[in-house]
Amino acid sequence: MTGSNESSRSNNLSIKVPESSKVGKFSVIYSGVNIGKNVTIHPHVIIESGVSIGDGTEIFPGTYLGKHPSGVSSISRRIAYKQIVKIGEGCKIGPYSVIYQDVEIGKNSLVGDFASIREQSIIGANVIIGRYVSINYNTRIGDNVKIMDQSWLAGNMVIENNVFISGHVGTANDNNVMSRVYNDDVVGPSICENAFIGLGANILPGVRVGKGSVVGAGSLVTKNVPDHALVMGSPAKIIRFLEKAD
């Protein structure tokens, strides 16, 4: 399916591309896709049914939008999702990124090269997701969040507004992985608004990182961090409390 300013075809199913939008060669767009105005879709993009792309968004080569989650018998978690993807206006979706079904991305957000966003995740507006970042299932990310390259976000976690997560940060959501059973105890960390997570920090399941707190580079966070605290070390300990921003 190629072309612009005309109806586009893939698998003998037609979709309509607005006059102001462009679709590159060798892209595949299935029926049930909604493309806004002034959208640019570069070559070799795959877009599954149920995807909606806001005005002024740009999708770079090799991206896969609306991938259907699937598993094998060894996966204990039941995979559930709705066949819908919403990408807000003015977004940039980097080359070879994969966005699964049942994902929502707010306006003016950037998804970096080779990033992955799993099902049941909601991303706010003005968010930066760096290169090779993995966001797992059922993750909530607020507005104005920055997640730097090669960080890994576990499933069932929450990141509130204005959080900064540096590169190579790791999180976990299961303290009983050897049981091989998926249950309600599988919960990732909660990172509260205005928190800062330093380079290479690791945060364990269920931990709350408080408002305006700072986690030092390379720290291992094993328990809750109070609001406006600076923690460092392995395991992380409170170094001091920070002044509250006005």
GUDOKE-202010 format. One record per residue (C-alpha): residue number from 1; y, z, x. Coordinates in nm, 4 decimals. Layout:
// GUDOKE-202010
+-----+----------+----------+----------+
| num |        Y |        Z |        X |
+-----+----------+----------+----------+
| NUM |        Y |        Z |        X |
...
+-----+----------+----------+----------+
This chain:
// GUDOKE-202010
+-----+----------+----------+----------+
| num |        Y |        Z |        X |
+-----+----------+----------+----------+
|   1 |   0.0000 |   0.0000 |   0.0000 |
|   2 |   0.3226 |  -0.1109 |   0.1590 |
|   3 |   0.6711 |  -0.2144 |   0.0768 |
|   4 |   0.9878 |  -0.0723 |  -0.0762 |
|   5 |   1.2155 |  -0.1412 |  -0.3728 |
|   6 |   0.9163 |  -0.2359 |  -0.5865 |
|   7 |   0.6035 |  -0.0943 |  -0.7443 |
|   8 |   0.3494 |   0.0023 |  -0.4784 |
|   9 |  -0.0254 |  -0.0217 |  -0.5085 |
|  10 |  -0.3223 |   0.1675 |  -0.3702 |
|  11 |  -0.6830 |   0.1621 |  -0.4931 |
|  12 |  -0.5686 |  -0.0698 |  -0.7736 |
|  13 |  -0.3455 |   0.2086 |  -0.9132 |
|  14 |   0.0297 |   0.1515 |  -0.9317 |
|  15 |   0.3200 |   0.3888 |  -0.8740 |
|  16 |   0.6908 |   0.3255 |  -0.8895 |
|  17 |   0.9131 |   0.3596 |  -0.5838 |
|  18 |   1.2873 |   0.3944 |  -0.6543 |
|  19 |   1.5111 |   0.1187 |  -0.5205 |
|  20 |   1.6729 |   0.3607 |  -0.2754 |
|  21 |   1.3420 |   0.4822 |  -0.1270 |
|  22 |   1.1261 |   0.3209 |   0.1405 |
|  23 |   0.7518 |   0.3225 |   0.2063 |
|  24 |   0.6154 |   0.2178 |   0.5451 |
|  25 |   0.3195 |  -0.0058 |   0.6132 |
|  26 |  -0.0372 |   0.1203 |   0.5730 |
|  27 |   0.0632 |   0.4234 |   0.3695 |
|  28 |  -0.1663 |   0.5154 |   0.0793 |
|  29 |  -0.0102 |   0.6613 |  -0.2342 |
|  30 |  -0.2285 |   0.7436 |  -0.5339 |
|  31 |  -0.1274 |   0.7388 |  -0.8979 |
|  32 |   0.0420 |   1.0497 |  -1.0328 |
|  33 |   0.2847 |   1.0773 |  -0.7381 |
|  34 |   0.6525 |   1.1278 |  -0.8120 |
|  35 |   0.8923 |   0.9958 |  -0.5452 |
|  36 |   1.2607 |   1.0863 |  -0.5658 |
|  37 |   1.5640 |   0.8859 |  -0.4620 |
|  38 |   1.6498 |   0.8103 |  -0.0974 |
|  39 |   1.3034 |   0.9166 |   0.0187 |
|  40 |   1.1632 |   0.7721 |   0.3404 |
|  41 |   0.7855 |   0.7552 |   0.3795 |
|  42 |   0.6855 |   0.6283 |   0.7227 |
|  43 |   0.3676 |   0.4290 |   0.7998 |
|  44 |   0.0158 |   0.5742 |   0.7783 |
|  45 |   0.0981 |   0.8508 |   0.5300 |
|  46 |  -0.1543 |   0.9603 |   0.2650 |
|  47 |  -0.0226 |   1.1100 |  -0.0585 |
|  48 |  -0.2701 |   1.2330 |  -0.3208 |
|  49 |  -0.2126 |   1.2587 |  -0.6961 |
|  50 |  -0.0011 |   1.5509 |  -0.8127 |
|  51 |   0.2549 |   1.5351 |  -0.5308 |
|  52 |   0.6261 |   1.5392 |  -0.6148 |
|  53 |   0.8788 |   1.4544 |  -0.3412 |
|  54 |   1.2439 |   1.5522 |  -0.3842 |
|  55 |   1.5453 |   1.3314 |  -0.3207 |
|  56 |   1.6381 |   1.2609 |   0.0393 |
|  57 |   1.3136 |   1.3879 |   0.1895 |
|  58 |   1.1534 |   1.2155 |   0.4897 |
|  59 |   0.7770 |   1.2047 |   0.5505 |
|  60 |   0.6808 |   1.1084 |   0.9051 |
|  61 |   0.3768 |   0.9030 |   1.0178 |
|  62 |   0.0236 |   1.0327 |   0.9832 |
|  63 |   0.1080 |   1.3079 |   0.7335 |
|  64 |  -0.1416 |   1.4009 |   0.4612 |
|  65 |   0.0147 |   1.5414 |   0.1432 |
|  66 |  -0.2022 |   1.6953 |  -0.1276 |
|  67 |  -0.5268 |   1.7343 |   0.0611 |
|  68 |  -0.7933 |   1.8866 |  -0.1611 |
|  69 |  -0.9354 |   2.2124 |  -0.0201 |
|  70 |  -1.3083 |   2.2105 |   0.0264 |
|  71 |  -1.5652 |   2.4405 |   0.1776 |
|  72 |  -1.9292 |   2.4777 |   0.2685 |
|  73 |  -2.1893 |   2.7342 |   0.1638 |
|  74 |  -2.1038 |   2.9593 |   0.4582 |
|  75 |  -1.7538 |   3.0263 |   0.3162 |
|  76 |  -1.7601 |   3.3417 |   0.1031 |
|  77 |  -1.4102 |   3.2984 |  -0.0445 |
|  78 |  -1.3970 |   3.1099 |  -0.3738 |
|  79 |  -1.1594 |   2.8168 |  -0.3335 |
|  80 |  -0.9261 |   2.7712 |  -0.6302 |
|  81 |  -0.6145 |   2.5601 |  -0.6666 |
|  82 |  -0.3972 |   2.3531 |  -0.8975 |
|  83 |  -0.3523 |   1.9835 |  -0.8302 |
|  84 |   0.0211 |   1.9946 |  -0.7676 |
|  85 |   0.2465 |   1.9791 |  -0.4640 |
|  86 |   0.6247 |   2.0153 |  -0.4864 |
|  87 |   0.8415 |   1.9222 |  -0.1898 |
|  88 |   1.2098 |   1.9946 |  -0.2413 |
|  89 |   1.5037 |   1.7701 |  -0.1711 |
|  90 |   1.6262 |   1.7110 |   0.1821 |
|  91 |   1.3036 |   1.8186 |   0.3557 |
|  92 |   1.1533 |   1.6782 |   0.6760 |
|  93 |   0.7725 |   1.6727 |   0.6996 |
|  94 |   0.6687 |   1.6100 |   1.0599 |
|  95 |   0.4044 |   1.3718 |   1.1956 |
|  96 |   0.0371 |   1.4544 |   1.1318 |
|  97 |   0.1107 |   1.7656 |   0.9295 |
|  98 |  -0.1331 |   1.8502 |   0.6493 |
|  99 |  -0.0147 |   2.0047 |   0.3234 |
| 100 |  -0.2897 |   2.1005 |   0.0804 |
| 101 |  -0.2821 |   2.0952 |  -0.2986 |
| 102 |  -0.1072 |   2.3821 |  -0.4816 |
| 103 |   0.1804 |   2.4159 |  -0.2349 |
| 104 |   0.5522 |   2.4379 |  -0.3027 |
| 105 |   0.8207 |   2.3833 |  -0.0373 |
| 106 |   1.1864 |   2.4562 |  -0.1094 |
| 107 |   1.4790 |   2.2304 |  -0.0354 |
| 108 |   1.6121 |   2.1526 |   0.3133 |
| 109 |   1.3000 |   2.2834 |   0.4869 |
| 110 |   1.1378 |   2.1440 |   0.8008 |
| 111 |   0.7630 |   2.1256 |   0.8603 |
| 112 |   0.6909 |   2.0517 |   1.2264 |
| 113 |   0.4418 |   1.8137 |   1.3854 |
| 114 |   0.0726 |   1.8955 |   1.3244 |
| 115 |   0.1519 |   2.1955 |   1.1024 |
| 116 |  -0.0957 |   2.2966 |   0.8303 |
| 117 |  -0.0160 |   2.4654 |   0.4966 |
| 118 |  -0.3101 |   2.5759 |   0.2815 |
| 119 |  -0.3423 |   2.5993 |  -0.0962 |
| 120 |  -0.1624 |   2.8533 |  -0.3201 |
| 121 |   0.1254 |   2.8888 |  -0.0759 |
| 122 |   0.4933 |   2.8949 |  -0.1664 |
| 123 |   0.7590 |   2.8194 |   0.0964 |
| 124 |   1.1254 |   2.8927 |   0.0273 |
| 125 |   1.4402 |   2.6929 |   0.0975 |
| 126 |   1.5944 |   2.6306 |   0.4410 |
| 127 |   1.2704 |   2.7246 |   0.6173 |
| 128 |   1.1641 |   2.6015 |   0.9611 |
| 129 |   0.7897 |   2.5786 |   1.0288 |
| 130 |   0.7316 |   2.4863 |   1.3914 |
| 131 |   0.4834 |   2.2542 |   1.5575 |
| 132 |   0.1129 |   2.3398 |   1.5193 |
| 133 |   0.1856 |   2.6350 |   1.2893 |
| 134 |  -0.1022 |   2.7258 |   1.0556 |
| 135 |  -0.0172 |   2.8838 |   0.7213 |
| 136 |  -0.3263 |   2.9971 |   0.5370 |
| 137 |  -0.3983 |   3.0249 |   0.1651 |
| 138 |  -0.1872 |   3.2257 |  -0.0821 |
| 139 |   0.0991 |   3.2928 |   0.1568 |
| 140 |   0.4500 |   3.3590 |   0.0263 |
| 141 |   0.7432 |   3.2749 |   0.2505 |
| 142 |   1.1025 |   3.3444 |   0.1467 |
| 143 |   1.4251 |   3.1588 |   0.2156 |
| 144 |   1.5839 |   3.1061 |   0.5581 |
| 145 |   1.2656 |   3.1937 |   0.7477 |
| 146 |   1.1927 |   3.0532 |   1.0943 |
| 147 |   0.8360 |   3.0355 |   1.2268 |
| 148 |   0.8127 |   2.9014 |   1.5791 |
| 149 |   0.5468 |   2.6826 |   1.7398 |
| 150 |   0.1742 |   2.7637 |   1.7362 |
| 151 |   0.1932 |   3.0780 |   1.5239 |
| 152 |  -0.0966 |   3.1578 |   1.2889 |
| 153 |  -0.0372 |   3.3188 |   0.9487 |
| 154 |  -0.3374 |   3.4721 |   0.7730 |
| 155 |  -0.4159 |   3.4247 |   0.4050 |
| 156 |  -0.2801 |   3.6640 |   0.1425 |
| 157 |   0.0360 |   3.7600 |   0.3274 |
| 158 |   0.4053 |   3.7829 |   0.2405 |
| 159 |   0.7104 |   3.6971 |   0.4497 |
| 160 |   1.0446 |   3.7849 |   0.2928 |
| 161 |   1.3870 |   3.6215 |   0.3384 |
| 162 |   1.5596 |   3.5771 |   0.6749 |
| 163 |   1.2578 |   3.6629 |   0.8894 |
| 164 |   1.2222 |   3.5198 |   1.2412 |
| 165 |   0.8714 |   3.4771 |   1.3841 |
| 166 |   0.8557 |   3.3630 |   1.7441 |
| 167 |   0.5910 |   3.1378 |   1.8970 |
| 168 |   0.2215 |   3.2240 |   1.9407 |
| 169 |   0.2344 |   3.5099 |   1.6901 |
| 170 |  -0.1013 |   3.5975 |   1.5351 |
| 171 |  -0.1846 |   3.7790 |   1.2128 |
| 172 |  -0.5092 |   3.8974 |   1.0520 |
| 173 |  -0.6214 |   3.9820 |   0.6999 |
| 174 |  -0.9725 |   4.1265 |   0.7223 |
| 175 |  -1.0713 |   4.4623 |   0.8732 |
| 176 |  -1.4340 |   4.4257 |   0.7695 |
| 177 |  -1.5164 |   4.0743 |   0.8784 |
| 178 |  -1.8731 |   4.1629 |   0.9756 |
| 179 |  -1.9638 |   4.2292 |   0.6114 |
| 180 |  -1.9447 |   3.8538 |   0.5422 |
| 181 |  -1.8170 |   3.9392 |   0.1924 |
| 182 |  -1.4767 |   3.8341 |   0.0609 |
| 183 |  -1.3062 |   4.0960 |  -0.1594 |
| 184 |  -0.9666 |   4.2374 |  -0.2580 |
| 185 |  -0.9366 |   4.4206 |   0.0748 |
| 186 |  -0.8687 |   4.0900 |   0.2508 |
| 187 |  -0.4888 |   4.1169 |   0.2707 |
| 188 |  -0.2570 |   3.9976 |   0.5435 |
| 189 |   0.0584 |   4.1682 |   0.6692 |
| 190 |   0.3847 |   4.1956 |   0.4766 |
| 191 |   0.6928 |   4.1162 |   0.6833 |
| 192 |   1.0078 |   4.2389 |   0.5124 |
| 193 |   1.3491 |   4.0755 |   0.5089 |
| 194 |   1.5513 |   4.0363 |   0.8295 |
| 195 |   1.2598 |   4.1386 |   1.0518 |
| 196 |   1.2128 |   3.9833 |   1.3973 |
| 197 |   0.8671 |   3.9277 |   1.5469 |
| 198 |   0.8650 |   3.8672 |   1.9231 |
| 199 |   0.6701 |   3.6112 |   2.1230 |
| 200 |   0.2932 |   3.6516 |   2.1175 |
| 201 |   0.2837 |   3.9611 |   1.8957 |
| 202 |  -0.0271 |   4.0313 |   1.6876 |
| 203 |  -0.0134 |   4.2035 |   1.3478 |
| 204 |  -0.3270 |   4.3484 |   1.1871 |
| 205 |  -0.4370 |   4.3371 |   0.8196 |
| 206 |  -0.2305 |   4.5090 |   0.5522 |
| 207 |   0.0440 |   4.6205 |   0.7896 |
| 208 |   0.3993 |   4.6376 |   0.6561 |
| 209 |   0.6743 |   4.5401 |   0.8989 |
| 210 |   0.9890 |   4.6996 |   0.7607 |
| 211 |   1.3304 |   4.5573 |   0.6785 |
| 212 |   1.5444 |   4.4722 |   0.9783 |
| 213 |   1.2761 |   4.5861 |   1.2215 |
| 214 |   1.1957 |   4.4278 |   1.5586 |
| 215 |   0.8470 |   4.3840 |   1.7026 |
| 216 |   0.8611 |   4.3352 |   2.0799 |
| 217 |   0.6954 |   4.0439 |   2.2567 |
| 218 |   0.3214 |   4.0833 |   2.3102 |
| 219 |   0.2934 |   4.3904 |   2.0875 |
| 220 |  -0.0181 |   4.4790 |   1.8881 |
| 221 |   0.0930 |   4.6181 |   1.5514 |
| 222 |  -0.1828 |   4.8352 |   1.4034 |
| 223 |   0.0158 |   5.0414 |   1.1506 |
| 224 |   0.3245 |   5.0172 |   0.9325 |
| 225 |   0.6617 |   4.9697 |   1.1007 |
| 226 |   0.9505 |   5.1629 |   0.9390 |
| 227 |   1.2683 |   4.9850 |   0.8320 |
| 228 |   1.5121 |   4.9129 |   1.1177 |
| 229 |   1.2695 |   5.0273 |   1.3879 |
| 230 |   1.2113 |   4.8710 |   1.7293 |
| 231 |   0.8426 |   4.8851 |   1.8195 |
| 232 |   0.6731 |   4.7714 |   2.1388 |
| 233 |   0.3436 |   4.7987 |   2.3195 |
| 234 |  -0.0297 |   4.7835 |   2.2537 |
| 235 |  -0.0682 |   4.9577 |   2.0202 |
| 236 |   0.2953 |   4.9262 |   1.9165 |
| 237 |   0.4995 |   5.2468 |   1.9096 |
| 238 |   0.8494 |   5.3238 |   1.7879 |
| 239 |   1.0976 |   5.2964 |   2.0748 |
| 240 |   1.4093 |   5.3688 |   1.8719 |
| 241 |   1.5819 |   5.2941 |   1.5420 |
| 242 |   1.8351 |   5.0156 |   1.5119 |
| 243 |   2.1722 |   5.0183 |   1.3460 |
| 244 |   2.1718 |   4.8651 |   0.9990 |
| 245 |   2.3586 |   4.5376 |   0.9652 |
| 246 |   2.6626 |   4.5416 |   0.7353 |
+-----+----------+----------+----------+
